[in-house]
Amino acid sequence: MTDTMREIMNPCLPTVGQPGFPHAPEDWTMDLARSLAKAEDIDLREDHWELIRSLHSYFARHQSPVNARELHDALDEKFHPKGGLKYLYGLFPAGPVVQGCRFAGLEIVPGVVDNS
């Protein structure tokens, strides 16, 4: 049974798992992201969700493995009006890519975690 007007009007379009997150992984939910963030003492607000949407979109457009430097540069450029990476580190203290990917249900990008 179709659930939304979008599905009725566009039956050939792929279904969207979470409204507003068209590129999210199939098994990802906003509730999952909230519980992961809560475990790290982060209350997800709209600015956090904007980064998560951006990560979903970036991963959907790029081949795996994602290049860490290119992703950092893309995020810095997208969020430049708000302060770039410095602003994002204020939202995600353990790193916007590491925490952001974890909350977004995406693989952690090689090269952004110090394994030593």
C-alpha positions as a Markdown table, in Angstrom:
| # | Residue | x | y | z |
|---|---|---|---|---|
| 1 | Met | 0.0 | 0.0 | 0.0 |
| 2 | Thr | 1.3 | 3.4 | -0.9 |
| 3 | Asp | 1.9 | 5.7 | 2.0 |
| 4 | Thr | 2.4 | 9.2 | 0.5 |
| 5 | Met | 1.2 | 11.4 | -2.2 |
| 6 | Arg | 4.7 | 11.3 | -3.6 |
| 7 | Glu | 4.5 | 7.6 | -4.2 |
| 8 | Ile | 1.0 | 7.9 | -5.7 |
| 9 | Met | 2.0 | 10.7 | -8.1 |
| 10 | Asn | 5.4 | 9.2 | -9.0 |
| 11 | Pro | 5.2 | 5.4 | -8.7 |
| 12 | Cys | 8.5 | 4.8 | -10.5 |
| 13 | Leu | 10.6 | 7.0 | -8.1 |
| 14 | Pro | 12.6 | 5.2 | -5.5 |
| 15 | Thr | 11.1 | 5.2 | -2.1 |
| 16 | Val | 12.5 | 7.5 | 0.6 |
| 17 | Gly | 13.3 | 5.9 | 4.0 |
| 18 | Gln | 13.1 | 9.1 | 6.0 |
| 19 | Pro | 11.3 | 12.2 | 4.9 |
| 20 | Gly | 13.9 | 14.9 | 4.2 |
| 21 | Phe | 16.7 | 12.4 | 4.0 |
| 22 | Pro | 16.5 | 11.1 | 0.4 |
| 23 | His | 20.0 | 9.7 | 0.3 |
| 24 | Ala | 20.0 | 8.0 | 3.7 |
| 25 | Pro | 21.1 | 4.3 | 3.9 |
| 26 | Glu | 18.1 | 1.9 | 3.9 |
| 27 | Asp | 18.5 | 0.8 | 7.5 |
| 28 | Trp | 19.1 | 4.3 | 8.9 |
| 29 | Thr | 16.5 | 6.2 | 10.9 |
| 30 | Met | 16.4 | 9.6 | 12.6 |
| 31 | Asp | 15.7 | 7.7 | 15.9 |
| 32 | Leu | 18.8 | 5.7 | 15.5 |
| 33 | Ala | 20.9 | 8.9 | 15.0 |
| 34 | Arg | 19.2 | 10.5 | 18.0 |
| 35 | Ser | 20.1 | 7.5 | 20.2 |
| 36 | Leu | 23.7 | 7.4 | 19.0 |
| 37 | Ala | 24.0 | 11.1 | 19.6 |
| 38 | Lys | 22.4 | 10.9 | 23.0 |
| 39 | Ala | 25.0 | 8.3 | 24.1 |
| 40 | Glu | 27.6 | 10.9 | 23.3 |
| 41 | Asp | 25.8 | 13.8 | 25.1 |
| 42 | Ile | 24.8 | 15.5 | 21.8 |
| 43 | Asp | 21.2 | 16.8 | 21.3 |
| 44 | Leu | 20.7 | 16.8 | 17.5 |
| 45 | Arg | 19.4 | 20.2 | 16.3 |
| 46 | Glu | 18.7 | 21.4 | 12.8 |
| 47 | Asp | 22.3 | 22.3 | 12.2 |
| 48 | His | 23.3 | 18.7 | 13.1 |
| 49 | Trp | 20.7 | 17.4 | 10.7 |
| 50 | Glu | 22.0 | 19.7 | 7.9 |
| 51 | Leu | 25.4 | 18.1 | 8.2 |
| 52 | Ile | 23.9 | 14.6 | 8.3 |
| 53 | Arg | 21.9 | 15.4 | 5.1 |
| 54 | Ser | 25.1 | 16.8 | 3.5 |
| 55 | Leu | 27.0 | 13.6 | 4.3 |
| 56 | His | 24.3 | 11.4 | 2.9 |
| 57 | Ser | 24.2 | 13.5 | -0.3 |
| 58 | Tyr | 28.0 | 13.5 | -0.6 |
| 59 | Phe | 28.3 | 9.7 | -0.2 |
| 60 | Ala | 25.5 | 9.2 | -2.7 |
| 61 | Arg | 27.4 | 11.2 | -5.3 |
| 62 | His | 30.9 | 9.8 | -4.8 |
| 63 | Gln | 32.5 | 6.4 | -5.3 |
| 64 | Ser | 33.7 | 4.4 | -2.2 |
| 65 | Pro | 36.1 | 4.8 | -0.7 |
| 66 | Val | 35.5 | 8.5 | -0.1 |
| 67 | Asn | 38.6 | 10.7 | 0.0 |
| 68 | Ala | 38.9 | 12.3 | 3.4 |
| 69 | Arg | 40.6 | 15.5 | 2.2 |
| 70 | Glu | 38.0 | 16.1 | -0.5 |
| 71 | Leu | 35.1 | 15.5 | 2.0 |
| 72 | His | 36.7 | 17.9 | 4.5 |
| 73 | Asp | 37.1 | 20.5 | 1.7 |
| 74 | Ala | 33.5 | 20.0 | 0.6 |
| 75 | Leu | 32.1 | 20.4 | 4.1 |
| 76 | Asp | 34.3 | 23.5 | 4.7 |
| 77 | Glu | 33.0 | 25.1 | 1.6 |
| 78 | Lys | 29.4 | 24.2 | 2.2 |
| 79 | Phe | 29.4 | 25.5 | 5.8 |
| 80 | His | 31.8 | 28.4 | 5.1 |
| 81 | Pro | 29.1 | 31.1 | 5.7 |
| 82 | Lys | 28.7 | 29.7 | 9.2 |
| 83 | Gly | 32.4 | 29.2 | 10.0 |
| 84 | Gly | 33.4 | 26.1 | 8.0 |
| 85 | Leu | 35.0 | 23.2 | 9.8 |
| 86 | Lys | 35.5 | 25.3 | 12.9 |
| 87 | Tyr | 31.8 | 25.6 | 13.2 |
| 88 | Leu | 31.2 | 21.9 | 12.5 |
| 89 | Tyr | 33.7 | 20.9 | 15.2 |
| 90 | Gly | 31.6 | 23.0 | 17.6 |
| 91 | Leu | 28.6 | 20.8 | 16.7 |
| 92 | Phe | 30.5 | 17.5 | 16.6 |
| 93 | Pro | 33.5 | 17.8 | 19.0 |
| 94 | Ala | 34.9 | 14.3 | 18.1 |
| 95 | Gly | 35.0 | 15.4 | 14.5 |
| 96 | Pro | 32.3 | 16.3 | 12.0 |
| 97 | Val | 33.3 | 13.5 | 9.7 |
| 98 | Val | 33.8 | 10.8 | 12.3 |
| 99 | Gln | 30.7 | 11.6 | 14.5 |
| 100 | Gly | 28.7 | 12.8 | 11.5 |
| 101 | Cys | 29.3 | 9.6 | 9.6 |
| 102 | Arg | 28.5 | 7.5 | 12.7 |
| 103 | Phe | 25.2 | 9.3 | 13.3 |
| 104 | Ala | 24.4 | 9.3 | 9.6 |
| 105 | Gly | 24.8 | 5.5 | 9.4 |
| 106 | Leu | 27.7 | 5.8 | 7.0 |
| 107 | Glu | 31.1 | 4.1 | 7.0 |
| 108 | Ile | 33.8 | 6.1 | 8.7 |
| 109 | Val | 36.1 | 7.6 | 6.0 |
| 110 | Pro | 39.6 | 6.0 | 5.9 |
| 111 | Gly | 42.2 | 8.5 | 7.1 |
| 112 | Val | 40.1 | 10.5 | 9.5 |
| 113 | Val | 40.6 | 8.3 | 12.6 |
| 114 | Asp | 44.0 | 8.0 | 14.3 |
| 115 | Asn | 44.5 | 4.3 | 14.9 |
| 116 | Ser | 47.6 | 4.7 | 17.0 |
